[in-house]
Amino acid sequence: MTRGLNQNHNRSLKNIFKGAASAAAARPGALQDFYRAMVERGMKEELARVTLARKLAALTLRIWKTGEL
């Protein structure tokens, strides 16, 4: 059984978050540090990018709902 999104997920939005995670992992900053720490602990790079994409999605949802940073 596949974990994660169901069959009617928004593919465009998923691709946006995956692209943002790839960009964040390649640029210096807190998100790159988060990504590198996961990889250094032994997590596969692909899974670390997915985890980073989920973190970005969660942050986006929080900002959208509360209007705060």
Secondary structure, DSSP 4 states (H G I P E B T S, - for coil): ---SS-TT--HHHHHHHHHHHHHHHHSSSHHHHHHHHHHHTT--HHHHHHHHHHHHHHHHHHHHHH---
